[in-house]
């Protein structure tokens, strides 16, 4: 029996349960570029750049097994049904996805053709980790405690050595015709120096991280060193399974447990959106609906300064420029930059969430929304709004001087002692902007807004 394997954010051959289940007979691997079902949540520009290269890599790997990747564009249910009609395929195998639009798509596909869904994108199936009363967790710590009791995950399975081709192949789009890569201008020119999308690139990144995973806790907050795993886009696009990552690094010793907890946070975020599908657009705490965000004449200029890395706060500017140049930002700096937008500039967290959605190569709906609401204080498990990050002292505390020099070349000649706050030190170069607002003034404005929200 010929089966379709529906690829989405699971672009790998190893530890791919849907592919393994279908490989007993003829297989038609299909990826559908569906911009209609997600509506306003279609992939942003940076993610589309990654997708192009990941699909090219997947197709190459499939061809080495005697197969190929079929590309179609349109609604998933319509395109998969069309492929089935063209080829006589009677079943679709897929890994489960939990974003609201993918759940809708799965229901639509199942109405047209038999759909068999498998688990494999998370340490445990979202929704399966529940309290003693059978309810899903909303708070991370008890969730992680309960999830940990089920771990380690099952050992990852090897990729098939060969795939059986169907009697006839359906029509396929050309990847180049999808125009996923930017051209005029090519704002992603620097991405290739930073990333190698695809399963092989994910494996290389994981192997490199495994050699330093034992020092994760002590180095992950230091943006000037390679302390994080940089696996997030590979995990997001499913080029490596979390089970594979877990089993490769769990024996590293040292503080590798902190990294494993980050894999758990990824599961936690999916658990949240399963309960609250519109988490990226709605305050989880209703009292935040009363928070008055700025709506004055300077908001647009301040937002643009933040987006372009021209706020006068070096650690914030370095992060925002790293994001634009590479499609990624160091995790500690993400928190600082997000806090700055929300609390220093008093701009709605949803504006920042949308900017990250468009510019991150690892723009994950659940993680992005959960992390922004955590910083804003509006999330179901979140930092308090009145805990306002001080970007200048954070920069010094986490030794960001080298990071700032790399991404903010105007400050290359500023000393370590002054680079975190060149304005205050009197060493600000003429081509670097003044602070768009002082820290004290911003803090007082944010605290006043919080007080008014509670009144």
Secondary structure, DSSP 8 states (H G I E B T S, - for coil): --EEEEESS---STT-HHHHHHTTSBEEEEEEE-SSSSGGGS--HHHHHHHHHHHHHHHHHHHHTT--EEEEES-HHHHHHHHHHHHT--EEEEE---SHHHHHHHHHHHTTSEEEEE--SSSS-TT--B-TTS-B--SHHHHHHHHHTT-S--------S--B--SS------GGGG--S--SS-TTTTHHHH---SHHHHHHHHHHHHTTGGGHHHHTT-TTS--S---HHHHHTTSS-HHHHHHHHGGG-TTHHHHHHHHHHHHHHHHHHHH-TTTTTS-SSGGGGG-----STTHHHHHHHHHHT-SS-HHHHHHHHHHHHHS---HHHHHHHHHIIIIIS---HHHHHHHHHHH-TT--HHHHHHHHHHHHT-SSS---TT----HHHHHHHTT-HHHHHHH-GGGTTS-TTTGGGHHHHT---TTS---SS-HHHHHHHHHHHHHHHH-
